[in-house]
Each structure stands twice: as structure tokens, then as C-alpha cells.
Amino acid sequence: MFGSASLEPTLPVFLRKQVWGRREREGECSLWVREMANKVLSEMGLPKSITNIFTARNLLTAKDVLSLTEFELMELLDVGFAEVTTAVAQVSEISSPPYQTALSLLEQCIQNEYLSGHLPTRLKGLDEVLCGGIPFGVLTELVGPAGIGKTQFCMKLSLLASLPTKFGGLEGRVIYVDVESKFSSRRMIEIGVSSFPDIFHMEGMAQEMAGRILVLQPSSLAEFTESLQQIKVSLLQHQVKLLVIDSMTAVVSGDTSLSVVFRSLAEFSRIPVVVTNQVRSQCSDEISQYAFQVQSRDDTIEESARFDSHLVPALGIHWSHAVTIRLVLEAKSGERFMKVAKSPISPPLVFPFNITSSGISLLTDVGVEMIGPQINAIQNQGHSDVINFLSERLP
Ligand SMILES: Nc1ncnc2c1ncn2[C@@H]1O[C@H](COP(=O)(O)OP(=O)(O)OP(=O)(O)O)[C@@H](O)[C@H]1O
């Protein structure tokens, strides 16, 4: 009576009902779920006879039909089981969004990568696992305790984005939002001179590159929000190839809506957007309580390990979802490590690194795969030793 409809490309009916039911209960009905649910039966091209039966029983939308079990429908419509299941299958299929195959997703992905690309970090192991470096069009987050090297990494990335293409850079402008006034042009030039001596010793090159990096230092959230408009215009009008926000924690604090703003900024401009995020103790809402600040020199290792195991990114779950790549920088037994904690294309890997006059460098290009809670944990053991050890050697 109702004709046959293939259920292959759609979710099984009972699962769809469960998903709808759960999402509605939790109040998180997404737009497409609502659109699907509200599809009107009379506009679905179903056989007139069926539409009439449904209409006579006041079943007007896909949701009205799919919210009832087959047995309830049989009772209500006074028709047989086979006819009901066929009708339900048909309504399900018509009201479902079109499906995509893994192949079509892969093709889209390749196309996007072709259109966008990557900013190579020149950290060989990291570039390999990220398929070329920091991806364009998405948010990349650097998270870690104070003094671990987030700003050092951002300054190196800024140099690489402004480096002429003939030397492997992007030859673009950089917008560096320096929220905590930590950006140091002197340090950036030092990194440039040590990393690319041939290039930086060319007449006027250091000035040219430094001139491409626009540093914004907003002093309040209001000023930052105002400068967002200016940033959007600059992204369009100038050859901006990198946007850095250091640190996002200081700007956003409780305002999670900005995660959406920055994600769409990255998508729309198709440039890499790098944000830094600090850590806080899980037991406290305070962001400022870092392990090395609260430990005295004669604290035991056990105490330090216990405290450090509770460090989490200061910006919560909304940020976790908004960022595509998360790199965790941490200290363990006085050594620094960089973890690829979140990536759609790489397994969770960890690399030891250090900071020298030429900025961040990996001690090995072969990352070690992590398992279990290690992936998301943020350690800060012996970090003060790392800082003190280095600062003794610095001029
Ligand atoms: N010239 C240099 N040579 C070697 N190491 C350096 C040099 N300059 C800075 N460092 C290292 O970089 C560290 C500071 O890193 P950075 O400022 O990137 O920290 P951060 O993670 O951004 O911290 P915060 O969260 O406080 O902003 C110092 O502790 C020092 O170890």
C-alpha cells in the first residue's frame, strides 16, 4: 500500500527516536534536528492516501509520526504492521539530512587543505604529525603553565608567517594581540637572528619583518571587543597570514561566546589562528594559582605531583570544542614537553623540547604515543627548576 523505501542511508528508526527524545529532553535540539522534526507530511510527496490517514489523525509533521512507536501508529491509524513500518521508513528517509560518504568527506578535506594550507613551525616532528604545520582556517590552542614557552612559540610562528616565501615563509602580515604586554620585539629579533642568521643579516631584513607584525595591546575586554572589528577589516584588507591571541584566558575569562567568534574568524579568513590558554587548579576557580607559585623549595615531590595532577586548561569545555588542534606544553621532572593532545589527523604524541636563543626546538623529532589520562593531563613538575636553570645561563 505505501510502496517500499530503503532505510540504508538513514539511521534506524528506533535510534532516531531515541536521539530526538534525548536531545529534546536535554534541551539541546540543534537547528537541523528541529528542521527535520518540523517537516510537514503533506509536503513530503508521500502517497495521498497515507497523507490523508495521517492528517485525519492529526499527525501533521515528521516528528508527530516518528515520536510514536509502530504499535501506537497501528492502533491510531488502524492499519497493519507492514504498512506502518513502510510509512515510517519513508517519512524517516525523506526527513533525514542527506548523508555523506567517507570518500566525499575526504575529497572535501583535500580540497580545503589545497585552498588553505599550513604554516610550517620548522619543528620537524611536529610539522610531520600535523601534515605540514599549523593548519589554516581553524583554531590552534597552546595551553600550559606560566613560563613554559607559549609566548616563545607564538613569536617564532609570527616570524615564520612574515618570512619571505623564497625562504619558506608566508610573506604576510601578522596580527598579534598581546593581552598581557609580554611581546618582546627584541626577543623576536634574537630568535630570528639565531634561527635564520643568513636572512636576518641581510640589510633591512629584520626591520622589514618586524614591520609586518602588528601588535595590539588592548587594556580591557571592552577595548579588545572594539579591536575585533578592526581585526576583521585588517584580515580582509591586508595580507594577514597569522592571527595570534596571547593570552585568550586574560581576554575571555567567563565569556565563552567568544570561542564561536574566533572559530568563525578563522574559518572566514582561512588563516591560522593561534590562541594561548593558561592553566588553573581543578579544585579552584582561580586562574592565577600555578604550581610553581605555591610550592616552596623544600616541598616534597609527592606533594608537587599531587597538586600538578589537578591542572586543567583555564578556559573550559567550550574552548575545548572550539579548538581543532590543542598543543599542551608542560614540565615534568624539570624537563619541558610538548603534547599533541587534540588533532583530527594525529595520534596523541609527546615531544621533549627546550628553549634556546633561537626559540623552541624539539629534542627529538620522533614523538612518543601517549595513552589514557596522560593525554589530557597537564604537568608542572619541577617547572621552577627549568626557569631558574635557564635564567642562570641567560645574559
Ligand atoms: N633568550 C632566551 N633563551 C632561552 N630561553 C629563554 C629565552 N627567553 C625566554 N626563555 C625561556 O622562555 C620562558 C618564558 O616563556 P614564555 O614567556 O613563552 O612563557 P608563557 O608560557 O607564555 O608564560 P605565560 O603564561 O606567563 O605567558 C622563560 O622561562 C625562559 O625559560
The ligand as a Gaussian input file, in Angstrom:
#p B3LYP/6-31G(d) Opt

LIG

0 1
 N       66.698000      34.111000      25.279000
 C       66.227000      33.003000      25.832000
 N       66.944000      31.891000      25.832000
 C       66.476000      30.749000      26.395000
 N       65.288000      30.657000      26.980000
 C       64.529000      31.737000      27.026000
 C       64.947000      32.967000      26.456000
 N       63.969000      33.875000      26.643000
 C       62.974000      33.229000      27.318000
 N       63.318000      31.957000      27.556000
 C       62.536000      30.928000      28.250000
 O       61.170000      31.163000      27.968000
 C       60.429000      31.104000      29.186000
 C       59.251000      32.040000      29.117000
 O       58.380000      31.515000      28.168000
 P       57.036000      32.265000      27.769000
 O       57.130000      33.708000      28.062000
 O       56.765000      31.839000      26.393000
 O       56.036000      31.602000      28.786000
 P       54.455000      31.505000      28.655000
 O       54.134000      30.079000      28.582000
 O       53.960000      32.395000      27.593000
 O       54.017000      32.054000      30.082000
 P       52.724000      32.949000      30.496000
 O       51.585000      32.007000      30.620000
 O       53.144000      33.536000      31.812000
 O       52.518000      33.991000      29.449000
 C       61.395000      31.511000      30.261000
 O       61.047000      30.849000      31.437000
 C       62.698000      31.033000      29.762000
 O       62.863000      29.721000      30.246000

